[in-house]
Amino acid sequence: MTTNRPSSALRAFLRSEAAGGILLMGAAALAMVVANLPGLSESYFRLIHAETGPVLTPKLGPMTVHLWINDALMAVFFLLVGLEIKREFVDGRLSTWDKRRMPAIAAAAGMIVPALIYLTITADEPPLRAGWAVPAATDIAFAIGVLALLGKRAPTSLKLFLTTVAIIDDMGAVAIIALAYTAKINSLALGAGAVLYGVMYACNKSGVRSLAVYLSLFALLWYALLLSGVHATIAGVLAATQIPIVRTPGAPDAVTSPLHRLEHALHPWVAYAIVPIFGFANAGVNLAGIGLAQVIAPLPLGIAAGLFLGKQIGIFLSIWLSVKIGIASKLTGATWLQIYAVALLCGIGFTMSLFIGGLAFPGNAMLVDEVKIGVLMGSLLSAMLGYLILRVAPPPRPRVADVPEGL
């Protein structure tokens, strides 16, 4: 007998993120090609910055293609991020403190060390300090996409660990965006947003299960935050916290759970459309006139070093120390070399790093281009080295207890 029960949210997540990550790689590569081809480069940048209207807030002026992508479509991306975070904390791999300890330590170290490396390299350039959070983020889709290319060479435990660290990393990135990259506050609009959030909370507590109600309130909350000065994409995470979830102990999800239904519905749109569109619109940088001096300038060098060195140092060292002092156990089915390779893959900061870079240096096209160069360098180095190590790393030796008798 067949049922209409959806497949596991985790399995759906890994499948869609892997395929979406590969698609994101293609979109980013296409953007770089188009941005540097004579005859297409001008059309690319004209399209990205084309004014479409209307004027939603005087601060932004007429809406452009780029604003619709970064402020509206990415709010849906953050809604999905929020749903994933809530599911994991309420009914998933982060539902207890024991399960949260290791990935939380790794994620925290993987954000702090890259930021410190960035601030060290840019110490003589005070205006660049605003970009300290750019190398602190990990791109789930891109990293899972790299793991997907490895097939069975990447143990399941590594995929789950990478996903968990990246989800907690996303929480940190959301908090950073809300606290560190918020412009002048419009108190009236922020108050309206608080009221709307309160209405969502009341709906949740009173047993409202209609997704149409929550999505309508999400749209209104998005506009209120757009007017308030708090980045509008935060509306996605806030709305996600109030989408009702039905706990399903011992089962992957439930058809009666609004959160699971919305998560299943959003996954393909975000993975196969929104994230690649964002990558195509934000990865393009014209390399004409860019030489070694520009590549090793403090901003791109700080970002690249933060992603490539900071992530691997922070994450791998925190895991190693946690195991050595006994506050966590080593990942099952994975060698230390494979764990190191996954720490490297966490240095792929593409989507969130580009997003934060735009917030850190608004209106400064030159610095935003330098951010793109740094993100691309750090992410590509991390992806290539992480992939190569996992490709050649021998699998764990079977324990004696695992060897059949007579062998």
NORZISUL-V429448 format. One record per residue. N is the residue number from 1. RES is the residue in three letters. PSI is psi in radians with two decimals (NA if undefined). OMEGA is omega as a letter, one per 20 degrees, with the letter a starting at -180 (999 if undefined). NEAR is the number of other ideal C-beta (glycine too) atoms within 10 Angstrom. Layout:
n:N res:RES psi:PSI omega:OMEGA near:NEAR
n:N res:RES psi:PSI omega:OMEGA near:NEAR
This chain:
n:1 res:MET psi:2.24 omega:r near:2
n:2 res:THR psi:2.69 omega:r near:4
n:3 res:THR psi:2.97 omega:r near:6
n:4 res:ASN psi:0.24 omega:a near:5
n:5 res:ARG psi:2.26 omega:r near:11
n:6 res:PRO psi:2.77 omega:r near:18
n:7 res:SER psi:2.87 omega:a near:11
n:8 res:SER psi:2.35 omega:r near:14
n:9 res:ALA psi:-0.60 omega:r near:23
n:10 res:LEU psi:-0.81 omega:r near:18
n:11 res:ARG psi:-0.73 omega:r near:11
n:12 res:ALA psi:-0.69 omega:r near:19
n:13 res:PHE psi:-0.86 omega:a near:22
n:14 res:LEU psi:-0.71 omega:r near:19
n:15 res:ARG psi:-0.86 omega:a near:17
n:16 res:SER psi:-0.66 omega:r near:22
n:17 res:GLU psi:-0.65 omega:r near:28
n:18 res:ALA psi:-0.90 omega:r near:20
n:19 res:ALA psi:-0.72 omega:r near:17
n:20 res:GLY psi:-0.62 omega:r near:27
n:21 res:GLY psi:-0.72 omega:r near:27
n:22 res:ILE psi:-0.71 omega:r near:18
n:23 res:LEU psi:-0.67 omega:r near:18
n:24 res:LEU psi:-0.73 omega:r near:26
n:25 res:MET psi:-0.79 omega:r near:23
n:26 res:GLY psi:-0.72 omega:a near:14
n:27 res:ALA psi:-0.72 omega:r near:20
n:28 res:ALA psi:-0.75 omega:r near:26
n:29 res:ALA psi:-0.72 omega:r near:13
n:30 res:LEU psi:-0.71 omega:r near:16
n:31 res:ALA psi:-0.74 omega:r near:21
n:32 res:MET psi:-0.67 omega:r near:18
n:33 res:VAL psi:-0.88 omega:a near:13
n:34 res:VAL psi:-0.69 omega:a near:18
n:35 res:ALA psi:-0.23 omega:a near:22
n:36 res:ASN psi:0.10 omega:r near:15
n:37 res:LEU psi:2.19 omega:r near:13
n:38 res:PRO psi:2.35 omega:a near:7
n:39 res:GLY psi:-0.53 omega:r near:7
n:40 res:LEU psi:-0.49 omega:a near:12
n:41 res:SER psi:-0.87 omega:a near:16
n:42 res:GLU psi:-0.72 omega:r near:12
n:43 res:SER psi:-0.67 omega:r near:11
n:44 res:TYR psi:-0.91 omega:a near:20
n:45 res:PHE psi:-0.55 omega:r near:16
n:46 res:ARG psi:-0.70 omega:r near:10
n:47 res:LEU psi:-0.80 omega:a near:13
n:48 res:ILE psi:-0.66 omega:a near:17
n:49 res:HIS psi:0.26 omega:r near:13
n:50 res:ALA psi:2.33 omega:r near:11
n:51 res:GLU psi:2.26 omega:r near:12
n:52 res:THR psi:-0.34 omega:a near:11
n:53 res:GLY psi:3.06 omega:i near:9
n:54 res:PRO psi:-3.06 omega:r near:7
n:55 res:VAL psi:1.83 omega:a near:11
n:56 res:LEU psi:-0.48 omega:r near:18
n:57 res:THR psi:2.39 omega:a near:16
n:58 res:PRO psi:-0.49 omega:a near:7
n:59 res:LYS psi:-0.69 omega:a near:12
n:60 res:LEU psi:-0.43 omega:a near:14
n:61 res:GLY psi:-2.81 omega:r near:12
n:62 res:PRO psi:2.39 omega:r near:12
n:63 res:MET psi:2.47 omega:r near:17
n:64 res:THR psi:2.97 omega:r near:18
n:65 res:VAL psi:-0.74 omega:a near:16
n:66 res:HIS psi:-0.73 omega:r near:17
n:67 res:LEU psi:-0.71 omega:r near:18
n:68 res:TRP psi:-0.69 omega:a near:15
n:69 res:ILE psi:-0.89 omega:a near:17
n:70 res:ASN psi:-0.50 omega:a near:21
n:71 res:ASP psi:-0.53 omega:a near:20
n:72 res:ALA psi:-1.04 omega:a near:18
n:73 res:LEU psi:-0.67 omega:a near:18
n:74 res:MET psi:-0.34 omega:r near:25
n:75 res:ALA psi:-0.62 omega:r near:24
n:76 res:VAL psi:-0.70 omega:r near:18
n:77 res:PHE psi:-0.80 omega:a near:22
n:78 res:PHE psi:-0.51 omega:r near:26
n:79 res:LEU psi:-0.79 omega:r near:26
n:80 res:LEU psi:-0.74 omega:r near:24
n:81 res:VAL psi:-0.79 omega:r near:24
n:82 res:GLY psi:-0.70 omega:r near:25
n:83 res:LEU psi:-0.74 omega:r near:26
n:84 res:GLU psi:-0.74 omega:r near:25
n:85 res:ILE psi:-0.82 omega:a near:20
n:86 res:LYS psi:-0.78 omega:a near:20
n:87 res:ARG psi:-0.78 omega:a near:26
n:88 res:GLU psi:-0.65 omega:a near:23
n:89 res:PHE psi:-0.58 omega:a near:19
n:90 res:VAL psi:-0.69 omega:a near:13
n:91 res:ASP psi:0.46 omega:a near:22
n:92 res:GLY psi:-2.58 omega:a near:18
n:93 res:ARG psi:-0.09 omega:r near:17
n:94 res:LEU psi:0.43 omega:a near:21
n:95 res:SER psi:-0.25 omega:r near:15
n:96 res:THR psi:2.78 omega:a near:9
n:97 res:TRP psi:-0.56 omega:r near:8
n:98 res:ASP psi:-0.68 omega:a near:8
n:99 res:LYS psi:-0.47 omega:a near:15
n:100 res:ARG psi:-0.41 omega:a near:17
n:101 res:ARG psi:-1.00 omega:a near:14
n:102 res:MET psi:-0.93 omega:a near:21
n:103 res:PRO psi:-0.54 omega:r near:26
n:104 res:ALA psi:-0.76 omega:r near:18
n:105 res:ILE psi:-0.82 omega:a near:20
n:106 res:ALA psi:-0.77 omega:a near:29
n:107 res:ALA psi:-0.73 omega:r near:26
n:108 res:ALA psi:-0.82 omega:r near:17
n:109 res:ALA psi:-0.62 omega:a near:23
n:110 res:GLY psi:-0.16 omega:r near:32
n:111 res:MET psi:-0.65 omega:a near:25
n:112 res:ILE psi:-0.84 omega:a near:15
n:113 res:VAL psi:-0.81 omega:r near:22
n:114 res:PRO psi:-0.68 omega:r near:35
n:115 res:ALA psi:-0.71 omega:r near:20
n:116 res:LEU psi:-0.71 omega:r near:15
n:117 res:ILE psi:-0.76 omega:r near:25
n:118 res:TYR psi:-0.83 omega:a near:29
n:119 res:LEU psi:-0.55 omega:r near:15
n:120 res:THR psi:-0.79 omega:a near:12
n:121 res:ILE psi:-0.58 omega:a near:20
n:122 res:THR psi:0.29 omega:a near:22
n:123 res:ALA psi:-0.56 omega:a near:12
n:124 res:ASP psi:0.05 omega:a near:7
n:125 res:GLU psi:1.41 omega:a near:13
n:126 res:PRO psi:-0.68 omega:a near:8
n:127 res:PRO psi:-0.33 omega:a near:11
n:128 res:LEU psi:-0.13 omega:a near:22
n:129 res:ARG psi:-0.44 omega:a near:12
n:130 res:ALA psi:-0.35 omega:a near:19
n:131 res:GLY psi:0.29 omega:a near:28
n:132 res:TRP psi:-0.50 omega:a near:22
n:133 res:ALA psi:-0.14 omega:a near:24
n:134 res:VAL psi:-0.80 omega:a near:30
n:135 res:PRO psi:0.13 omega:a near:34
n:136 res:ALA psi:-0.16 omega:a near:27
n:137 res:ALA psi:2.69 omega:r near:32
n:138 res:THR psi:2.39 omega:r near:34
n:139 res:ASP psi:1.88 omega:a near:32
n:140 res:ILE psi:-0.87 omega:a near:28
n:141 res:ALA psi:-0.84 omega:a near:27
n:142 res:PHE psi:-0.82 omega:a near:26
n:143 res:ALA psi:-0.77 omega:r near:30
n:144 res:ILE psi:-0.59 omega:r near:27
n:145 res:GLY psi:-0.71 omega:r near:24
n:146 res:VAL psi:-0.75 omega:r near:27
n:147 res:LEU psi:-0.62 omega:a near:25
n:148 res:ALA psi:-0.59 omega:r near:18
n:149 res:LEU psi:-0.34 omega:a near:16
n:150 res:LEU psi:-0.20 omega:r near:17
n:151 res:GLY psi:-2.30 omega:a near:7
n:152 res:LYS psi:-0.10 omega:r near:7
n:153 res:ARG psi:-0.32 omega:r near:15
n:154 res:ALA psi:1.89 omega:a near:25
n:155 res:PRO psi:2.61 omega:a near:22
n:156 res:THR psi:-0.63 omega:a near:12
n:157 res:SER psi:-0.61 omega:r near:16
n:158 res:LEU psi:-0.72 omega:r near:21
n:159 res:LYS psi:-0.77 omega:a near:20
n:160 res:LEU psi:-0.72 omega:r near:15
n:161 res:PHE psi:-0.79 omega:r near:23
n:162 res:LEU psi:-0.76 omega:r near:24
n:163 res:THR psi:-0.77 omega:a near:21
n:164 res:THR psi:-0.80 omega:r near:21
n:165 res:VAL psi:-0.75 omega:a near:28
n:166 res:ALA psi:-0.61 omega:r near:28
n:167 res:ILE psi:-0.79 omega:r near:23
n:168 res:ILE psi:-0.65 omega:r near:23
n:169 res:ASP psi:-0.73 omega:r near:26
n:170 res:ASP psi:-0.67 omega:r near:22
n:171 res:MET psi:-0.79 omega:r near:18
n:172 res:GLY psi:-0.72 omega:r near:20
n:173 res:ALA psi:-0.71 omega:r near:23
n:174 res:VAL psi:-0.76 omega:r near:22
n:175 res:ALA psi:-0.70 omega:r near:12
n:176 res:ILE psi:-0.79 omega:r near:19
n:177 res:ILE psi:-0.76 omega:a near:22
n:178 res:ALA psi:-0.66 omega:a near:16
n:179 res:LEU psi:-0.66 omega:a near:9
n:180 res:ALA psi:-0.35 omega:a near:13
n:181 res:TYR psi:0.74 omega:r near:17
n:182 res:THR psi:2.21 omega:a near:16
n:183 res:ALA psi:-2.90 omega:r near:12
n:184 res:LYS psi:2.32 omega:a near:7
n:185 res:ILE psi:2.33 omega:r near:11
n:186 res:ASN psi:1.79 omega:a near:19
n:187 res:SER psi:-0.66 omega:a near:9
n:188 res:LEU psi:-0.83 omega:r near:11
n:189 res:ALA psi:-0.68 omega:r near:18
n:190 res:LEU psi:-0.66 omega:r near:17
n:191 res:GLY psi:-0.71 omega:r near:12
n:192 res:ALA psi:-0.69 omega:r near:18
n:193 res:GLY psi:-0.71 omega:r near:25
n:194 res:ALA psi:-0.69 omega:r near:14
n:195 res:VAL psi:-0.80 omega:r near:13
n:196 res:LEU psi:-0.71 omega:r near:22
n:197 res:TYR psi:-0.66 omega:r near:19
n:198 res:GLY psi:-0.64 omega:r near:11
n:199 res:VAL psi:-0.73 omega:r near:16
n:200 res:MET psi:-0.73 omega:r near:22
n:201 res:TYR psi:-0.77 omega:r near:12
n:202 res:ALA psi:-0.71 omega:r near:11
n:203 res:CYS psi:-0.75 omega:r near:18
n:204 res:ASN psi:-0.86 omega:a near:17
n:205 res:LYS psi:-0.48 omega:a near:10
n:206 res:SER psi:0.04 omega:r near:7
n:207 res:GLY psi:0.25 omega:r near:7
n:208 res:VAL psi:2.25 omega:a near:15
n:209 res:ARG psi:0.04 omega:a near:15
n:210 res:SER psi:2.06 omega:r near:11
n:211 res:LEU psi:-0.51 omega:r near:16
n:212 res:ALA psi:-0.67 omega:r near:7
n:213 res:VAL psi:-0.84 omega:a near:14
n:214 res:TYR psi:-0.66 omega:r near:25
n:215 res:LEU psi:-0.60 omega:r near:13
n:216 res:SER psi:-0.77 omega:r near:11
n:217 res:LEU psi:-0.60 omega:r near:18
n:218 res:PHE psi:-0.75 omega:r near:23
n:219 res:ALA psi:-0.73 omega:r near:15
n:220 res:LEU psi:-0.68 omega:r near:17
n:221 res:LEU psi:-0.70 omega:r near:27
n:222 res:TRP psi:-0.80 omega:a near:25
n:223 res:TYR psi:-0.67 omega:r near:19
n:224 res:ALA psi:-0.75 omega:r near:23
n:225 res:LEU psi:-0.56 omega:r near:28
n:226 res:LEU psi:-0.71 omega:r near:24
n:227 res:LEU psi:-0.45 omega:a near:20
n:228 res:SER psi:-0.49 omega:a near:25
n:229 res:GLY psi:-0.36 omega:r near:17
n:230 res:VAL psi:2.39 omega:a near:23
n:231 res:HIS psi:2.29 omega:a near:22
n:232 res:ALA psi:-0.45 omega:a near:26
n:233 res:THR psi:-0.37 omega:r near:26
n:234 res:ILE psi:-0.42 omega:r near:22
n:235 res:ALA psi:-0.60 omega:r near:28
n:236 res:GLY psi:-0.80 omega:a near:23
n:237 res:VAL psi:-0.73 omega:r near:23
n:238 res:LEU psi:-0.80 omega:r near:23
n:239 res:ALA psi:-0.68 omega:a near:26
n:240 res:ALA psi:-0.58 omega:a near:24
n:241 res:THR psi:-0.34 omega:a near:15
n:242 res:GLN psi:0.06 omega:r near:23
n:243 res:ILE psi:2.14 omega:a near:26
n:244 res:PRO psi:2.51 omega:r near:18
n:245 res:ILE psi:2.43 omega:r near:21
n:246 res:VAL psi:2.06 omega:r near:16
n:247 res:ARG psi:2.46 omega:a near:11
n:248 res:THR psi:1.27 omega:r near:15
n:249 res:PRO psi:2.28 omega:r near:6
n:250 res:GLY psi:0.06 omega:r near:4
n:251 res:ALA psi:2.73 omega:a near:10
n:252 res:PRO psi:-0.69 omega:a near:16
n:253 res:ASP psi:-3.06 omega:a near:24
n:254 res:ALA psi:2.43 omega:r near:17
n:255 res:VAL psi:-0.33 omega:a near:13
n:256 res:THR psi:-0.02 omega:a near:11
n:257 res:SER psi:2.01 omega:r near:22
n:258 res:PRO psi:-0.67 omega:a near:20
n:259 res:LEU psi:-0.80 omega:a near:25
n:260 res:HIS psi:-0.69 omega:r near:24
n:261 res:ARG psi:-0.77 omega:a near:18
n:262 res:LEU psi:-0.67 omega:r near:21
n:263 res:GLU psi:-0.78 omega:r near:26
n:264 res:HIS psi:-0.67 omega:a near:19
n:265 res:ALA psi:-0.63 omega:a near:12
n:266 res:LEU psi:-0.54 omega:a near:18
n:267 res:HIS psi:-0.95 omega:a near:20
n:268 res:PRO psi:-0.64 omega:a near:14
n:269 res:TRP psi:-0.73 omega:a near:15
n:270 res:VAL psi:-0.83 omega:a near:24
n:271 res:ALA psi:-0.70 omega:a near:27
n:272 res:TYR psi:-0.18 omega:a near:15
n:273 res:ALA psi:-1.09 omega:a near:14
n:274 res:ILE psi:-0.88 omega:a near:21
n:275 res:VAL psi:-0.79 omega:r near:28
n:276 res:PRO psi:-0.67 omega:r near:24
n:277 res:ILE psi:-0.77 omega:r near:17
n:278 res:PHE psi:-0.78 omega:r near:23
n:279 res:GLY psi:-0.75 omega:a near:26
n:280 res:PHE psi:-0.66 omega:a near:22
n:281 res:ALA psi:-0.36 omega:a near:21
n:282 res:ASN psi:-0.25 omega:a near:27
n:283 res:ALA psi:-0.33 omega:a near:24
n:284 res:GLY psi:2.17 omega:r near:21
n:285 res:VAL psi:2.30 omega:r near:20
n:286 res:ASN psi:2.10 omega:a near:15
n:287 res:LEU psi:0.07 omega:r near:13
n:288 res:ALA psi:2.23 omega:r near:9
n:289 res:GLY psi:0.00 omega:a near:6
n:290 res:ILE psi:2.06 omega:r near:15
n:291 res:GLY psi:-2.89 omega:a near:8
n:292 res:LEU psi:-0.64 omega:a near:7
n:293 res:ALA psi:-0.68 omega:r near:7
n:294 res:GLN psi:-0.61 omega:a near:15
n:295 res:VAL psi:-0.65 omega:a near:15
n:296 res:ILE psi:0.30 omega:r near:11
n:297 res:ALA psi:2.73 omega:a near:19
n:298 res:PRO psi:-0.73 omega:a near:17
n:299 res:LEU psi:-1.01 omega:r near:27
n:300 res:PRO psi:-0.62 omega:r near:24
n:301 res:LEU psi:-0.71 omega:r near:20
n:302 res:GLY psi:-0.71 omega:r near:29
n:303 res:ILE psi:-0.83 omega:a near:34
n:304 res:ALA psi:-0.77 omega:r near:29
n:305 res:ALA psi:-0.67 omega:r near:20
n:306 res:GLY psi:-0.79 omega:r near:34
n:307 res:LEU psi:-0.87 omega:a near:35
n:308 res:PHE psi:-0.80 omega:a near:26
n:309 res:LEU psi:-0.81 omega:a near:18
n:310 res:GLY psi:-0.77 omega:a near:30
n:311 res:LYS psi:-0.84 omega:a near:32
n:312 res:GLN psi:-0.68 omega:r near:24
n:313 res:ILE psi:-0.89 omega:a near:18
n:314 res:GLY psi:-0.85 omega:a near:28
n:315 res:ILE psi:-0.87 omega:a near:33
n:316 res:PHE psi:-0.77 omega:a near:21
n:317 res:LEU psi:-0.66 omega:r near:15
n:318 res:SER psi:-0.67 omega:r near:22
n:319 res:ILE psi:-0.83 omega:a near:26
n:320 res:TRP psi:-0.80 omega:r near:15
n:321 res:LEU psi:-0.69 omega:a near:13
n:322 res:SER psi:-0.71 omega:r near:18
n:323 res:VAL psi:-0.75 omega:a near:16
n:324 res:LYS psi:-0.66 omega:a near:10
n:325 res:ILE psi:-0.01 omega:r near:8
n:326 res:GLY psi:0.28 omega:r near:7
n:327 res:ILE psi:-0.06 omega:r near:11
n:328 res:ALA psi:2.82 omega:r near:18
n:329 res:SER psi:2.61 omega:r near:9
n:330 res:LYS psi:2.56 omega:a near:16
n:331 res:LEU psi:2.31 omega:r near:20
n:332 res:THR psi:2.53 omega:r near:9
n:333 res:GLY psi:0.29 omega:a near:12
n:334 res:ALA psi:2.49 omega:r near:20
n:335 res:THR psi:2.93 omega:r near:16
n:336 res:TRP psi:-0.59 omega:r near:15
n:337 res:LEU psi:-0.71 omega:r near:13
n:338 res:GLN psi:-0.67 omega:r near:23
n:339 res:ILE psi:-0.71 omega:r near:23
n:340 res:TYR psi:-0.70 omega:r near:19
n:341 res:ALA psi:-0.67 omega:r near:28
n:342 res:VAL psi:-0.63 omega:r near:29
n:343 res:ALA psi:-0.65 omega:r near:27
n:344 res:LEU psi:-0.78 omega:a near:27
n:345 res:LEU psi:-0.45 omega:r near:31
n:346 res:CYS psi:-0.23 omega:r near:30
n:347 res:GLY psi:0.02 omega:r near:32
n:348 res:ILE psi:1.79 omega:a near:32
n:349 res:GLY psi:0.35 omega:a near:34
n:350 res:PHE psi:-1.31 omega:a near:30
n:351 res:THR psi:-1.00 omega:a near:28
n:352 res:MET psi:-0.61 omega:r near:27
n:353 res:SER psi:-0.76 omega:r near:32
n:354 res:LEU psi:-0.69 omega:a near:25
n:355 res:PHE psi:-0.84 omega:r near:24
n:356 res:ILE psi:-0.62 omega:r near:26
n:357 res:GLY psi:-0.70 omega:r near:27
n:358 res:GLY psi:-0.58 omega:r near:19
n:359 res:LEU psi:-0.57 omega:a near:20
n:360 res:ALA psi:-0.60 omega:a near:21
n:361 res:PHE psi:1.09 omega:a near:21
n:362 res:PRO psi:2.34 omega:r near:11
n:363 res:GLY psi:-0.02 omega:a near:7
n:364 res:ASN psi:1.56 omega:a near:14
n:365 res:ALA psi:-0.63 omega:a near:11
n:366 res:MET psi:-0.82 omega:r near:10
n:367 res:LEU psi:-0.64 omega:r near:20
n:368 res:VAL psi:-0.67 omega:r near:18
n:369 res:ASP psi:-0.68 omega:r near:21
n:370 res:GLU psi:-0.64 omega:r near:26
n:371 res:VAL psi:-0.81 omega:a near:26
n:372 res:LYS psi:-0.75 omega:r near:24
n:373 res:ILE psi:-0.80 omega:r near:20
n:374 res:GLY psi:-0.75 omega:r near:30
n:375 res:VAL psi:-0.77 omega:a near:32
n:376 res:LEU psi:-0.76 omega:r near:21
n:377 res:MET psi:-0.91 omega:a near:19
n:378 res:GLY psi:-0.73 omega:a near:30
n:379 res:SER psi:-0.74 omega:a near:30
n:380 res:LEU psi:-0.75 omega:r near:18
n:381 res:LEU psi:-0.79 omega:a near:18
n:382 res:SER psi:-0.76 omega:a near:30
n:383 res:ALA psi:-0.81 omega:a near:23
n:384 res:MET psi:-0.81 omega:a near:12
n:385 res:LEU psi:-0.73 omega:r near:17
n:386 res:GLY psi:-0.74 omega:r near:27
n:387 res:TYR psi:-0.81 omega:a near:19
n:388 res:LEU psi:-0.72 omega:a near:12
n:389 res:ILE psi:-0.79 omega:r near:16
n:390 res:LEU psi:-0.53 omega:a near:23
n:391 res:ARG psi:-0.65 omega:a near:12
n:392 res:VAL psi:-0.19 omega:a near:10
n:393 res:ALA psi:2.25 omega:r near:19
n:394 res:PRO psi:2.59 omega:r near:8
n:395 res:PRO psi:2.86 omega:r near:12
n:396 res:PRO psi:2.54 omega:r near:16
n:397 res:ARG psi:2.39 omega:r near:9
n:398 res:PRO psi:2.47 omega:r near:10
n:399 res:ARG psi:2.78 omega:a near:7
n:400 res:VAL psi:-0.67 omega:a near:6
n:401 res:ALA psi:-0.37 omega:a near:5
n:402 res:ASP psi:-0.20 omega:a near:8
n:403 res:VAL psi:2.16 omega:a near:10
n:404 res:PRO psi:2.60 omega:r near:6
n:405 res:GLU psi:2.50 omega:r near:4
n:406 res:GLY psi:-0.03 omega:r near:4
n:407 res:LEU psi:NA omega:999 near:5
